[in-house]
């Protein structure tokens, strides 16, 4: 364990620099908390006249629900809880019905009390990670959002009335990372897979129901900015995860893995211009301070470029799975080199989450040399 600890004084000095940078960020007007609004249920979104069209109709496409239902794994998040691996995890954690457990439903769906549902609507956890789980309670914005011209209604007004601003790279990343990188050590001990997350890659594989030509995410440079912001938000969540492992008495191996996850994001961010590099603390409380400091920098970070890949190419191949995964996906997200695509795709096959247990650092390094040679 000793070789994992960072000298306390050095960590404090570096962390102080990061906190100072975060303090210089311009404050934003606070938005009303989403819990003051009620949920309208998915039935308000999935009709053929709204987002349930069978075929795209323009921009927005109005078939977002259809795409989500057919190809987005979020729509199957609840039914996953009925499968044998989920039941086995429940047994190990003494949770007889994981499909009713708040511990599981926090991310596999959302529990909404009847008092928080619009009159006449019905909320069902069986819908999994449905519209309002990500987009926010629609009580105040559902109808005017559906007829913006007639209602003289803007996206900003929707956000002010409970909608999550998923057009903003930061808010988008925070929403995703709050589940995709947040897990307790006892769940991993029970058999739940460790969580790995890379914003751009994940959304490229989930159907991307929002992607139409006029959507902000289709603008030049959006993904490059979202990648940088996503790495910062992921580092913040991974740092919190490390803190929970440290304070919760997780075993040495789990702490080591949590540290590797945070270090994987940090190793990429240190090459982003303007990012104030930090060391990962050995103290749980300092992990939360680091998380807040990194979040304070996230919005102001520059979009990533291929120059970052050249810096990565100058480094040796990572030796642990988390770092190898984030490194490979960085090349996939940011490379514009056609002649490197096949080598990058092959590298990414090696770091699929299902391959974590059989990850071979030497084999990865051999394939990595073929990729890095394209960027030196």
Secondary structure, DSSP 8 states (H G I E B T S, - for coil): -GGG---HHHHHHHHHHHHHHHHTS--------GGGS-B--GGGT-STTTT--SS--SSS-S-HHHHHHHH-GGGGTTGGGGSHHHHHHHHHTT-S-GGG-HHHHHHHS----GGGB-TT----GGG-S-HHHHH---TTTHHHHHTHHHHT--HHHHHHTT---TTSHHHHHHHHHHHHT---HHHHHTT-------HHHHHHTS--TT--TTSGGGSTTHHHHHHHHHHHHHHHHHHHHHHHHHHTT--HHHHHHHHHHHHHHHHHHTTSTT-------SSHHHHHHHHHHHHHHHTTS----HHHHHHHHTS---SSHHHHHHHHHHHHHH---GGGHHHHHHHHHHT-GGGGGG--HHHHHHHHHHHHTTT-
